[in-house]
Amino acid sequence: PGGILDKHEMLEAVARSSPWKGFELLDPRFLRLGPNCQAVIYVAMGTREGAPTYRAEVSSTYVKQDGTWRLVLHQQTPVE
């Protein structure tokens, strides 16, 4: 959280992060944006070793290309 990342920056951030000890996706909703575009909206809760529980409101948008769903936009807003 706290910035806009391109693909390379996002992969670096994931590589530096501690692994999730556990997570849960709550209240998932699916929003069809077009024949080959879908958004998934949900609340994510996760825990990492030695850290407080992380909770965020999340939306992930996927586009279907060549029969495969690909993530094209991911946004999360931490909730305290």
N, C-alpha and C positions, 0 to 999 in steps of 0.2 A: 504493500500500500504506500501511497504517497508520491506517485509519479507516473509519467507516461513512458512506457518502454517499447522499443521496437523488438523484433524477434530475437536478435542477437543479445540485447540487453536482458530480455526476459529469460533466455536460456542460461545466461551467466548468473542471474539472481537465483534461479532454481538450483543451480549447481552449488551455490554458496550456502543455501538454506539447510537448516537441520531437517531431517525427515519428520513427517507427521507421525505422531504416536497413535493418533486416532482422529477420525473425522466423521461428520454426519451432514447430509444434505437434507434440509427441511423444506416442506411446502413447495416442491418443484411445480412450476407451471410452464407450459409450452405455448409459444406464440408463433403461429405461422405467418411469416412476413411475405411469402410468395411461394411459387411452386418448388423452388429449390433453395429456400432460405427459411431458417427457423431459429427462434431465440428460446433459450432456457433461462428461466428466472427462478432464483431460489435463495434461501438463507443457508450459508455454510458455517459450520462450527468445527473447529479443529484444535487439537492439543499437540504441543511439542514438549519434549523433556525440559523441565525447569522453567517453563514459560506459562503465563496465564492463558486460559482458553481464548482462542481467537474466534470472533463472530463477525460475519460480514453479509451484507445484501449483495447478491451477485447476479450478473446477467452475462450470458455467453451466447454469441451469435454464430451460427454455422451456415455454410453454403455447400450445396451438393455439386461437386465437380467430378465428371467422369465416374459417376456411381459411388463416390466416396464423400462422406460428410467431413468438411474441414472447418476448423475453428478460424474465424476471421476477425473476431472482436471479443475481448473479455474485459469486463469492468467489475470492480468490487469496491464497496464502500464499507469500511469497518464500522461496526456498531458496538458501542460500549454498554 
